[in-house]
Amino acid sequence: MAYGLDLTDAAHWYRQYQRLMAYWKALYPDDIFDLDYDALVREPREVIAALLEFCGLDWEESCLSFHSIPNSVKTASVWQVREPLYARASGRWRNYERHLGPLHAALEEP
């Protein structure tokens, strides 16, 4: 995963993601739900309710206590699945802001 070792490479691939998503959103504007992680951890009930509505599903209170469900989890993030939503990762990028100049510059390129 060499692309993850260089901020300008990361910017390139993020811009490719944005380009691809713009394409799909143009084709299927009503079929793509964008979810803001910071909004999710700040206001989980509202964001989850909007997602469920988008999917045509009813609200269930258990959506807020997903971490308590005793289902089997077979992913590398098993320990995170067992935690409630948390905001400690939100804004963490600010700790590295002084190192992000190349990333900002690459993202601003036409």
Summary of the structure (lengths in Angstrom):
residues: 110
radius of gyration: 17.6
end to end distance: 25.1
largest distance: 48.3
contacts: 203
relative contact order: 0.14
helix: 64%
strand: 0%
